[in-house]
Amino acid sequence: ILKVDRIWDVVLIGAGDMGHALANYQGFTNRGFRIVSIFDNDKEKVGKMIGEYKIEDADQMVEKIKTMGVKMAMLTVPAPAAQNVADKLIQAGVRAILNYAPISLNVPNNVKVQYIDPATHLQRMTYYL
């Protein structure tokens, strides 16, 4: 039911601190997820490496994601850019977005968004302290 018997390709959008942390995280592969590309719009970052991954130009993102047929993305861009990037991901055929930006995305019904805001989760934990 959960389709954990396969490897899911994932793209990572945003090569900042959170993007670096996710790219270097070793727990994805053994759980069936493989980062296949990292994109960023900062021309200073494009072409540089994060571990084994070369940062690619976000201007090429839609076409490359379409070509690869990737359906999942992790979004680690600043909040003001998140909706625009999400729109491009949807245009590229992405149907599941793990959103680290502290903003609610407006997406079609056939696109699933999971929100992760570490600050919000920390605030929830303070309730128990």
Salt bridges, closest charged atoms under 4 A:
ASP9 OD1 - ARG34 NH2 2.66
GLU56 OE1 - LYS64 NZ 2.68
ASP57 OD1 - LYS43 NZ 2.89
ASP59 OD2 - LYS43 NZ 2.96
